[in-house]
Amino acid sequence: MNPRILLIVAICAAAAVSAYFFTSRDVGRSTASSERSAESGVGSDSNPDPSAIAWRAEESPDKPKASAAKAGEVDWNLLSTLDPSKAHARLTAETTARFLAKHGETPANLIAVFEGTSGRRWLERALELFPNSPNVLMKAIDATPGGPAKGGEKFDPDPERLALIERFKAADPNNPVPWIYAAKELFKAGATPGAVAEIRAALERPAFYIFANERMDAAQRLYADLGLGTTEATVLATFGLTLPHVSAAQQTSRMLMEWQKSATESGDAAAADEALRLTYNLGRTFATPEASRLLVGQLVGISMEKRALEALPADSQPGWLKVDREQRLAEIEEEKQLAKEVTANSERIMKSRDGQLLSEMIRRVRNDSRSAALEWVKSQRK
């Protein structure tokens, strides 16, 4: 599938909407409530001394530049590129300080500023104020590259990155995401038993959460303060959502399958079966709404399922597989076809340059039920 089309559909199908072909609801989670409590802004208990921030310029006379489009109109020139950097270019020391003074130094707001400016100090500020915030720790892991092994050398995981992963685990113990990160690091280091143990632990944790709503809402506030219209701010906030957990899960599933191949070749049937089970169940983890926040997440999930199912021996029905193998493979093909249909209809809406239609689509995917929103998208065939 064309990557450009994937990005277009990410805009249309993301935001608050979940995976269109899965109907399960978000599971309850304890850390989400504590994270949202931090969203109360400057002056909250976790940030008692906002006056100590010397670089804040609350009374700056600078005003954000107006949008290129007239009031009430969609700036199609801005949306045509789907490039948040054009909006980020408006971020200055003054506009950044004003944004934080107005909306508060919350985890999500500081992350939005960090992503918009690439200024490391904003991430460090977030870690200083919210050292146990899963949202901040997830971004810090993403921003701490694990250096690849030099030619012929064994991969050595970055100690800082590993420490951040362990802090993420402690801060959000029911969330499988940090265990997926840990598994990837251990697989890359050649520590297969440890990596497998991390995947098993991940699959025991039901509260998959990546703080997508908090992060998109913060980015939308930032873009609105920079002068973008509601539609442009919403679209770019959704488009700009980073999903490093998707890459981590995909890499982990590939290394699981490499383990499966090695175990098969060595005659270790139990290990080969375990590798397939873990790969399949990891794919099913992405069936939850939060895990499949964007279309790319949904497709990665079913690709992992398919990889495991196709590697099973013909007519095999292991005890861990609760569905008929051939039936599930057929369902996956139907889901992929549905993705193409939604892609095509979403692209038509984007190309229509109908601001009201685009706004209605965004409203529906954010506020309506998943099935109702996507049925509406499919019905628009201009």
Beta strands, then each sheet from edge to edge (+ up, - down):
end
